[in-house]
Amino acid sequence: MSNRGISKQFLEALQYDTGIGINRLLDLVKKDSSLCLEIRKDYINIYYRGGNLMKLSEQKGDFLFQEFF
């Protein structure tokens, strides 16, 4: 069984304006029913109509985006 979760820093960056701008992703997902945010182990995926749109991960305090379109 794997554990799903992101760090406290990652969660705060998603929820609040910490100057990074990641919180705007969560706002977009909340407003657009065609988007879905899924929490994985140490990263999140954002899906558009079931297709993987992007991956956001945290590595050593930095956030890395990977696009899939």
LUMDODO-783748 format. One record per residue (C-alpha): residue number from 1; residue in one letter; z, x, y. Coordinates in nm, 2 decimals, m for minus. Layout:
   num   residu       zz       xx       yy
   NUM        a        Z        X        Y
...
***
This chain:
   num   residu       zz       xx       yy
     1        m     0.00     0.00     0.00
     2        s    m0.09     0.14     0.34
     3        n     0.10     0.09     0.66
     4        r    m0.08    m0.05     0.96
     5        g     0.04     0.04     1.30
     6        i    m0.01     0.23     1.62
     7        s     0.23     0.44     1.82
     8        k     0.45     0.30     2.10
     9        q     0.24     0.49     2.35
    10        f    m0.08     0.34     2.22
    11        l     0.07    m0.01     2.23
    12        e     0.19     0.03     2.58
    13        a    m0.15     0.16     2.69
    14        l    m0.31    m0.15     2.55
    15        q    m0.06    m0.39     2.71
    16        y     0.00    m0.24     3.05
    17        d    m0.20    m0.05     3.32
    18        t    m0.10     0.31     3.25
    19        g    m0.38     0.45     3.45
    20        i    m0.60     0.50     3.14
    21        g    m0.78     0.16     3.15
    22        i    m0.74     0.08     2.78
    23        n    m0.55    m0.24     2.88
    24        r    m0.88    m0.38     3.00
    25        l    m1.01    m0.38     2.64
    26        l    m0.73    m0.61     2.53
    27        d    m0.80    m0.84     2.83
    28        l    m1.16    m0.86     2.73
    29        v    m1.08    m0.94     2.37
    30        k    m0.84    m1.21     2.48
    31        k    m1.11    m1.37     2.70
    32        d    m1.40    m1.35     2.46
    33        s    m1.38    m1.54     2.14
    34        s    m1.67    m1.34     1.99
    35        l    m1.46    m1.03     2.00
    36        c    m1.18    m0.94     1.75
    37        l    m0.93    m0.66     1.77
    38        e    m0.79    m0.53     1.44
    39        i    m0.50    m0.28     1.41
    40        r    m0.54    m0.01     1.15
    41        k    m0.34     0.30     1.07
    42        d    m0.33     0.50     1.40
    43        y    m0.64     0.33     1.55
    44        i    m0.79     0.00     1.64
    45        n    m1.13    m0.15     1.57
    46        i    m1.30    m0.40     1.80
    47        y    m1.55    m0.63     1.63
    48        y    m1.83    m0.83     1.78
    49        r    m1.92    m1.14     1.57
    50        g    m1.80    m0.96     1.26
    51        g    m1.98    m0.63     1.32
    52        n    m1.78    m0.31     1.41
    53        l    m1.84    m0.25     1.78
    54        m    m1.60     0.04     1.84
    55        k    m1.30     0.24     1.72
    56        l    m1.02     0.36     1.95
    57        s    m0.79     0.62     1.81
    58        e    m0.50     0.83     1.94
    59        q    m0.49     1.20     1.86
    60        k    m0.22     1.42     2.01
    61        g    m0.16     1.19     2.30
    62        d    m0.53     1.15     2.39
    63        f    m0.75     0.84     2.32
    64        l    m1.08     0.88     2.16
    65        f    m1.36     0.61     2.16
    66        q    m1.63     0.59     1.89
    67        e    m1.91     0.34     1.94
    68        f    m2.10     0.18     1.65
    69        f    m2.40     0.01     1.82
***
